[in-house]
Structure formats: structure tokens, C-alpha cells
Amino acid sequence: MVIKAVKSNAPWGLYVWELDNGKIFSDSNGNVMNIPGRPFDIESMNKITQAAKYYGAPEGKATFIAGVQRVSEMRHSEELDRMLEGLIPSESDIGAWEDEHKAYEEYQRRGWDYE
């Protein structure tokens, strides 16, 4: 089995504040400071830069992560429940649905049971 990471080229995502040491800035509970945006979104980059200065972490840079979005505690809980039930965690994850469909077709082609 080959596993490969796929870099998202989605035209949306989140900006996070990356500290000079390479770590992502977060609070003591692990909540990452972020702001939704688009690639090369000057306004979003400026907002997160100002927020980082305000919260005492001026040394760093705005880093864009494509294809990710904010998730509430409730949504996180729902997705975790779906995953534990063997379902695709996010009903809106088109890539996961496509992969699931490909796997289903491959199992059918080989005559294997698919559960």
C-alpha cells in the first residue's frame, strides 16, 4: 500500500500565525489563531499580523493552509462520532467521497465484499 500526501490547491482556507521557530501560534488550550481567507489575501494577512502583535507574538508570518476550515466544538463532536461509526467524518468532504467511490469500484471489480 502506498500512502501519499496530497497538497490542496483549493482557492479557500485559513491563515495561521507561524512563529519564527516554525510552530503555529495557539492559546494554552491548543486553539490555533486563524482567519479565513484566500491565497495571497492581503487583508486577511494584515488582520492576523495585527492580532499576533496584539496577543504578544509579533515575530512570525502569516501562513496560508489551503482547503481547511474552522470547525466548531459541536461539528467536531459530530464528525468524531461519524468516524467512530465507520463513516466519512465530514459529509462535505468531496475528496473523501471520491476516494470511497473508487475503493468501492475496485472491490466490485475484484469480486470482494465491501463493508
C-alpha positions in Angstrom: 0.0 0.0 0.0 1.3 3.4 -0.9 0.2 6.5 1.0 0.9 9.9 -0.3 0.1 13.3 1.0 -1.9 15.5 -1.4 -1.4 19.2 -1.3 -4.7 21.1 -1.6 -5.0 23.8 -4.3 -8.4 25.0 -3.0 -9.0 28.7 -3.5 -10.0 29.0 0.1 -8.6 28.1 3.5 -7.2 29.6 6.7 -4.3 31.9 7.5 -2.5 30.9 10.7 0.4 32.6 12.5 3.6 30.7 12.2 6.2 31.7 14.7 9.9 32.1 13.8 10.6 28.7 15.4 8.1 27.0 12.9 5.4 26.4 15.5 1.8 27.6 14.9 0.6 30.2 17.4 -2.1 28.9 19.7 -3.5 29.5 23.2 -3.0 27.3 26.2 -6.0 25.1 25.2 -4.4 24.4 21.8 -6.8 26.7 19.9 -5.0 28.0 16.8 -5.2 31.6 16.0 -6.6 31.7 12.4 -8.6 33.8 10.0 -10.4 32.5 6.8 -9.1 33.8 3.5 -7.9 33.2 0.0 -4.3 32.7 -1.3 -2.4 36.0 -1.3 -5.3 37.7 0.6 -3.5 40.9 1.8 -6.4 41.9 4.0 -6.5 38.6 5.9 -2.7 38.5 6.2 -2.8 42.0 7.7 -5.6 41.1 10.2 -3.7 38.0 11.5 -0.5 40.0 11.7 -2.2 42.7 13.8 -3.8 40.0 16.0 -0.4 38.3 16.6 1.1 41.6 17.7 -1.9 42.3 20.0 -1.5 38.8 21.6 2.2 39.2 22.1 3.6 37.2 19.2 4.8 39.8 16.7 7.7 37.6 15.4 6.5 35.3 12.7 4.5 35.2 9.5 1.0 34.6 8.1 0.9 31.1 6.6 -2.0 30.0 4.3 -3.3 26.5 4.6 -5.5 25.7 1.6 -8.6 23.6 1.8 -9.1 23.8 5.6 -11.9 25.5 7.5 -12.9 26.3 11.1 -14.8 23.7 13.0 -17.0 24.3 16.0 -16.9 22.0 19.0 -20.3 20.7 18.0 -19.2 19.9 14.5 -16.0 18.3 15.8 -18.1 16.1 18.1 -20.4 15.1 15.2 -17.6 14.3 12.9 -15.8 12.2 15.5 -19.0 10.3 16.1 -19.3 9.6 12.3 -15.7 8.5 12.1 -16.1 6.1 15.1 -19.2 4.6 13.3 -17.0 3.9 10.2 -18.5 6.7 8.1 -16.8 9.6 6.3 -16.4 12.2 9.1 -17.3 15.3 7.1 -20.4 14.9 4.8 -18.9 17.8 2.8 -15.5 16.2 2.1 -15.8 15.7 -1.6 -12.3 14.2 -1.9 -13.2 11.5 0.7 -16.4 10.6 -1.1 -14.5 10.3 -4.4 -11.9 8.0 -2.7 -14.6 5.9 -1.1 -16.3 5.5 -4.5 -13.0 4.5 -6.2 -12.4 1.9 -3.4 -16.0 0.6 -3.8 -15.5 0.2 -7.6 -12.1 -1.6 -7.1 -13.6 -4.0 -4.6 -16.5 -4.8 -7.0 -14.0 -5.3 -9.9 -12.1 -7.8 -7.8 -15.3 -9.5 -6.6 -14.6 -8.8 -2.9 -17.1 -8.0 -0.2 -17.2 -4.3 0.6 -18.3 -3.2 4.0 
